Amino acid sequence: MDIIYFDNAASSWPKPRLVSQKVAEAIQEYGANPGRGGHQLSMRASKVIYKTRVKLAQLFGIQNPNDIFFTMNATMSLNMAIKGLLKNGDHVITTTLEHNSVRRPLEYMKKVHGVEITYIKPEKNGFIIEEFKKAIKQNTRLIAVSHASNLTGMIAPIKEIGLMAREYNIPFLVDGSQSVGILPIDVKEMNISLLGFPGHKGLYGPQGTGALYVHPDLQLEPLLHGGTGSHSELIEQPETRPDRFESGTLNTPGIAGLLAGVEFVLNLGVEEIRNKEWELTTYTLSKFEDLPGVEVYGPNREKERVAVISFNLIGMDASEVAYILDQEYGIAVRSGFHCTPLGHETSGTAETGAVRISYGYFNTKEQVDQLIIAIRDIQEAMLEG
């Protein structure tokens, strides 16, 4: 049975063929330690890593590629930003749609360092900027917002929030886990101070890759301390970027694969990818409207969202629906609670969880049609049972 993969919000699959080829090439042809030697293999690894920074900078309108620091995933990037910036007594404004990769480090900083947190709850179709403005205090040190919800697909008004953050001189952290490579992002135009993102979702890179962009005027304390390949005579972590934030050996094969993924996105164009995913999303939502007993969460169909749709079949457990889709129809979805407890409270699924489908560039309308047939079959079997 061929697998229909609808779990791209967790990790995109399949990847462009060149991604796995570049991973293998890095291991087999120049598997040396980047920045830890002057020999040609080490230098080749370093060049690939720097080229990836350059391509990411091009994608996000970043002036200096060395303001991009490689991590192993978005969670690490967001922890670096939150724990590196906040101090005792600081106040943070965030939202009820945040993933645990934002909420948990914030709650840790609240418990251990007395950081104060205000959670902004959206309306059904989006956020109201005035709610953010009303939450600002004299000690507000950070505004942290997910660009797009991994549960409902709701898109936050990043540009407007960024303008407000600049007006009040507050650093602005964006979680790009569900938006990089899918929605246009320009850190200067959107006034983004920190951008944390994974490599394995909308950038089509391997798992174990991610990065954090930090505005050149913003200073963070490093999350990790150790060998950087430079200034090894110093007791303390060097000040030089990106070395200050990249202790230890980088994942060169993964970053080589990420480079291929980023080039795939740049060559296609974010607009092309976005249009394809939006077409699949609206097509699915229109089909769901014709299915009685399907409860869909998130914005109205007319409201733009990323290609994430969470739903439940009335009278059925979300995990059971996902299991049947997988085992009987070869359709891979995610079910349950999607690492965003406040998001589930906001959407009214705190008790039930939800089935989530999420599309990537390689999905098709024909695959969506197979999903609709499967859901009809499941509903009919439930009625007969």
SVG drawing of the C-alpha trace seen along z (x, -y; Angstrom):
<svg xmlns="http://www.w3.org/2000/svg" viewBox="-26 -54 71 57">
<polyline fill="none" stroke="black" stroke-width="0.4" points="0.0,0.0 1.4,-3.4 1.4,-5.9 -0.4,-9.2 1.5,-11.5 -0.5,-14.3 1.7,-15.1 3.9,-17.8 3.4,-20.1 5.5,-17.6 8.1,-16.9 7.9,-17.4 8.0,-14.2 9.0,-13.2 12.1,-15.4 13.5,-16.6 15.8,-13.9 18.8,-16.1 18.5,-16.5 19.4,-12.9 22.1,-12.9 23.8,-15.9 23.6,-14.3 25.3,-11.2 27.8,-13.2 28.8,-15.1 29.4,-11.9 31.2,-10.1 33.3,-12.8 34.2,-15.4 33.1,-14.1 35.6,-16.3 35.0,-18.8 34.1,-22.3 36.1,-25.1 38.4,-22.7 41.2,-22.5 42.9,-24.1 42.9,-21.0 40.9,-20.8 38.2,-18.5 37.5,-20.8 37.5,-23.8 35.0,-22.2 32.7,-21.4 33.0,-25.0 32.1,-26.4 28.9,-24.3 27.8,-25.6 28.5,-29.2 26.7,-28.8 23.7,-27.6 23.8,-30.7 23.9,-32.8 20.9,-31.1 18.9,-31.4 19.8,-35.1 18.6,-35.5 15.3,-33.7 14.5,-35.9 16.0,-39.3 18.8,-39.0 21.7,-41.3 24.6,-39.4 24.6,-35.6 26.6,-35.4 23.6,-36.5 22.1,-33.1 23.1,-30.3 22.6,-26.6 20.7,-24.5 19.3,-21.0 15.7,-22.1 13.3,-25.0 12.8,-24.0 16.5,-24.6 16.4,-27.9 13.5,-29.2 15.1,-28.1 18.2,-30.0 16.2,-33.1 14.0,-33.0 16.6,-31.9 19.3,-34.0 17.4,-37.3 15.1,-37.3 16.2,-38.2 14.7,-38.4 11.5,-40.5 11.1,-40.8 7.6,-40.7 6.7,-38.7 3.7,-39.0 2.8,-35.8 -0.3,-34.0 -2.6,-31.0 -1.7,-29.4 2.0,-28.8 3.6,-25.4 5.2,-24.0 8.6,-24.9 7.7,-28.5 5.3,-28.0 7.5,-25.6 10.7,-27.7 8.6,-30.8 7.0,-29.0 10.4,-27.7 11.7,-31.3 8.6,-32.3 9.1,-29.6 12.9,-30.0 13.5,-33.7 10.2,-35.4 9.5,-36.3 5.9,-37.6 3.8,-36.3 0.7,-37.6 -1.1,-35.3 -3.2,-36.9 -6.2,-34.9 -7.2,-35.3 -10.7,-35.7 -12.0,-33.0 -10.4,-34.5 -7.3,-36.1 -5.6,-38.4 -6.6,-42.0 -3.5,-44.2 -5.0,-46.4 -4.9,-43.4 -1.1,-43.3 -0.8,-47.0 -3.0,-46.9 -0.7,-44.2 2.5,-46.2 4.1,-47.2 7.1,-49.2 9.1,-45.9 7.9,-44.2 11.1,-42.7 9.8,-40.4 6.9,-39.7 6.9,-36.1 4.4,-34.9 4.0,-31.8 3.7,-33.0 1.2,-30.2 -0.6,-27.8 0.4,-24.1 -3.2,-23.3 -5.5,-25.6 -3.4,-27.0 -4.2,-30.5 -1.7,-33.1 -0.7,-35.9 -0.3,-39.4 3.4,-39.4 4.1,-42.6 1.6,-44.6 2.9,-43.1 6.5,-43.9 5.6,-47.5 4.1,-47.8 7.1,-46.1 9.4,-48.6 7.2,-51.5 7.6,-50.4 11.3,-49.3 10.5,-45.7 12.4,-42.7 10.1,-40.6 10.5,-36.8 8.8,-34.8 8.4,-31.1 8.6,-30.2 8.0,-26.5 4.9,-26.4 5.7,-29.3 9.3,-29.3 9.5,-28.3 5.7,-28.6 4.9,-32.3 7.0,-35.2 9.3,-36.4 11.5,-39.5 13.0,-40.2 13.6,-43.9 10.3,-44.6 8.5,-42.7 10.7,-44.1 11.6,-40.6 14.4,-40.7 14.6,-36.9 13.4,-34.2 13.6,-30.5 12.8,-27.8 13.4,-24.1 15.0,-22.8 12.9,-19.7 9.5,-21.2 8.8,-23.9 12.5,-24.1 12.5,-20.4 15.8,-19.6 16.7,-16.6 15.6,-16.3 18.1,-17.5 18.5,-20.9 17.3,-24.3 18.5,-27.9 18.0,-31.1 18.4,-34.6 19.3,-37.3 19.3,-41.0 22.9,-42.4 22.0,-44.9 20.5,-42.3 22.7,-40.6 21.9,-37.1 23.6,-34.9 24.6,-31.6 22.6,-28.5 25.7,-26.3 29.3,-26.9 32.2,-25.0 34.5,-24.6 33.9,-26.9 36.9,-26.3 38.0,-29.9 39.6,-31.9 40.3,-28.6 42.7,-30.4 39.9,-32.2 38.3,-30.9 35.0,-32.5 32.8,-32.1 34.0,-34.3 32.0,-37.3 32.3,-36.7 29.2,-35.6 28.2,-32.9 30.9,-31.1 29.5,-32.5 26.3,-30.5 27.6,-27.3 29.5,-25.3 30.5,-21.8 30.5,-20.1 27.8,-21.2 25.6,-18.7 27.4,-19.1 25.6,-16.3 22.3,-17.7 23.2,-21.3 24.3,-20.1 20.9,-18.5 19.3,-21.7 21.1,-23.7 19.5,-21.5 16.1,-22.0 16.5,-25.8 17.7,-25.9 14.6,-23.9 12.4,-26.5 14.3,-29.5 14.1,-27.9 10.4,-27.2 9.6,-30.4 7.7,-30.8 4.7,-32.1 4.5,-29.0 4.6,-26.7 2.1,-28.8 -0.4,-28.8 -0.2,-25.0 -0.8,-24.4 -3.6,-27.0 -5.3,-25.4 -5.2,-22.0 -6.4,-23.6 -9.4,-25.4 -10.3,-22.3 -10.3,-20.1 -12.4,-22.6 -15.0,-22.8 -15.2,-19.0 -15.6,-18.9 -18.5,-21.3 -20.4,-18.6 -19.7,-16.0 -22.1,-16.0 -20.6,-15.1 -17.2,-16.7 -16.2,-19.4 -13.4,-21.6 -11.4,-24.0 -9.7,-27.3 -10.5,-30.3 -13.4,-30.4 -12.8,-28.9 -12.5,-32.4 -9.8,-33.4 -6.2,-32.7 -4.4,-30.0 -1.4,-27.7 -2.1,-24.1 -3.0,-22.8 -6.5,-21.5 -7.7,-20.0 -11.0,-18.3 -13.0,-15.6 -15.7,-13.2 -18.6,-13.6 -19.0,-10.5 -15.6,-9.1 -12.3,-9.3 -9.6,-11.2 -6.9,-8.6 -9.3,-5.9 -9.9,-7.8 -6.2,-8.3 -5.5,-4.6 -8.1,-3.5 -6.9,-6.0 -3.4,-4.7 -4.0,-0.9 -6.9,-0.6 -6.3,-3.4 -2.5,-4.1 -3.2,-7.8 -0.7,-9.2 -2.2,-12.0 -1.6,-13.1 -4.1,-12.8 -4.5,-13.7 -3.0,-16.8 -0.5,-18.7 1.9,-20.1 -0.2,-23.2 -2.5,-22.8 -3.6,-26.4 -4.3,-26.1 -6.6,-23.2 -8.4,-25.2 -8.7,-28.1 -10.2,-25.9 -12.5,-23.9 -10.6,-20.6 -9.0,-20.4 -11.0,-17.3 -11.1,-15.5 -7.9,-16.4 -8.2,-16.5 -7.2,-14.8 -4.7,-17.0 -3.9,-16.9 -1.2,-19.1 0.0,-19.4 3.3,-20.0 4.2,-20.8 4.2,-17.2 0.6,-16.5 -2.2,-16.4 -5.9,-16.8 -6.2,-13.1 -4.8,-12.3 -7.3,-14.6 -10.1,-12.8 -8.8,-9.5 -9.0,-11.1 -12.6,-12.2 -13.6,-8.7 -11.9,-7.2 -13.8,-9.6 -17.1,-8.7 -16.4,-5.0 -15.5,-5.5 -18.6,-7.4 -20.8,-4.8 -19.1,-2.0 -19.8,-3.9 -23.5,-4.3 -23.8,-0.6 -22.0,0.4"/>
</svg>
